[in-house]
Amino acid sequence: MGAYELSLLTLIGINVLLALSLNLITGFCGQISLGHAAFYGVGAYTAAMLTKAGIGFAPALVAGAAGAALLGLIVGIASLRVRADFLAITTMGVGFLFLGVVRQQEWLGGELGISQISESGLGETGFLLLVLGLAAGVFAISLYIKRSWMGFAFDSIADDEDTARTVGIDVARYKLVAFALGTAIAGVAGGLYAHYARIIVPDAFGFTVSISILAMVVVGGIGSTVGVLIAAVLLTLMPELFRFINDYKLLLYGGLLLLTMRFSPAGLAGLARLGWTAGRKAERRPA
């Protein structure tokens, strides 16, 4: 496998982690987040700074996840008092606040970011296997959560928080769990990205990145683990297979979001279910 293929697969794995992490918050628990790139950035900057300070790759990665989870808990606590549009604006504000901080602080590299980040020490193939292994692990965990009592609680909160409380679900607790878990995974993705790119700049974690992550979730099907994984792979591959798309990436994501919400609100997962249902009906028709 060539260097380009290794690099592309690594990027796909990182984006799968990001999409699945947001799906835990928005898809499972119904908490709209428009600033998910901020948690991604916290993981990247934390891991990069610690690595440059002489800390090993693995501890730096864990610290990045912990830092993102801590910020996620803070946002989660704020989410206990706001819902829907107000929560979306709050998370968007977190994203802009993160960008403002990293751009103004020279010790974080300012506008130039952080360069010459050391490699993981695993080699390109070893690093790819780590990324794909983590993505597979998060995918499996997401499937397990969806079928567990926690998944039932998340679904109840997403449908109607007040009704969830009446049946004994601790809404505050599960909201915080969703934010902490989802943002920790985003932090891991950030740490991996920092060692993958070996240079990070503020724009790599801007609002447009948050929208691209959201697009993967919406196009795949909000709450669908398999659909989100497929969408993350497709939306990562499209700019690589069709280079001209890079110049119109925001237009593409915006168009996909509009088309999905208009014609298939359940995303790719919804289309798959419709196809399955139509196929079953066709099988039952008499010859």
C-alpha positions, 0 to 999 in steps of 0.5 A, a space after each residue: 500500500 502506497 503512502 497516499 493510500 495510507 494517508 487517506 485511510 488514516 484520514 477516513 478513520 479520524 473522520 469516522 471517529 469524529 462523526 460517531 462522536 457527534 452522533 452520540 451527542 446529537 444522534 443518540 441524545 438529541 443535543 444539537 452541537 454546532 461547535 464540535 470542532 472545538 473539542 476536536 481542537 482541544 484534543 489536537 492542541 493538548 496532544 501536540 503541546 504535551 508531545 513537544 514538551 517531551 510527553 509520550 504519544 499515548 499519555 498525550 492522546 489520553 490527556 487530549 481526550 480528558 481535556 476535551 471531555 472536561 470542556 464537554 462536561 462544562 458545555 453539558 452543564 450549560 445544556 441542562 438549562 438550554 434546549 434546541 436552538 439555544 443549545 445550538 447557539 451555545 455550542 457554536 459560541 464555544 467553537 468561536 471562543 476556542 478559535 479566539 483563544 488559540 489565535 490570540 495566545 502565542 504559546 499556542 502558536 497563534 495564527 501560525 499554529 503548532 508545527 514539527 509535531 513528532 510522529 507517534 513512533 508506530 510507523 505509518 502502517 502501525 498508526 493506521 492500524 491504531 486509528 482504524 482499531 479505535 474507529 472500530 472500537 467506537 463503532 462497536 461501543 456505539 452499537 452496544 449503547 444503542 441496544 442498552 438501557 443507556 441507549 433507551 434513556 438517550 432515545 427518551 431524552 431525544 424524543 421528549 425530556 419532560 416525558 423521560 423525567 416522568 418515567 424516572 430517567 435522570 435526564 441531567 446525568 445522561 446528558 452529561 454522559 453523552 457530552 463527556 463520552 462524545 467529546 472525549 472521542 472527539 479529543 482522541 480524534 484531535 490527538 490522532 490528527 495532530 500526529 497525522 498532520 504533524 502541523 495544526 492551525 486554528 482553521 483546521 478546527 473552525 466552524 466549517 469543520 463543525 458543519 462538515 462533521 454535522 453533515 456526516 451525521 445528517 447525511 448518514 442518518 441522525 442516530 444511525 451508527 452504520 449510516 453515519 460511518 458510511 457517510 463519513 467514509 463517502 464525504 471524506 473520499 469525495 473531495 479526494 476522488 473529485 479534486 474540484 470539489 475541494 473548492 466548493 466543499 461548503 457548497 457541497 455540504 450545504 447542498 447535501 444538508 438541504 437535500 437530505 432534510 428535504 427528501 430523506 430526513 433519515 439520511 442514508 439509513 432511511 433510504 436503506 430502510 425504504 429500499 428494504 421495505 419495498 423489496 420485501 413488499 415486492 417479494 410478497 406480491 403474487 406472481 
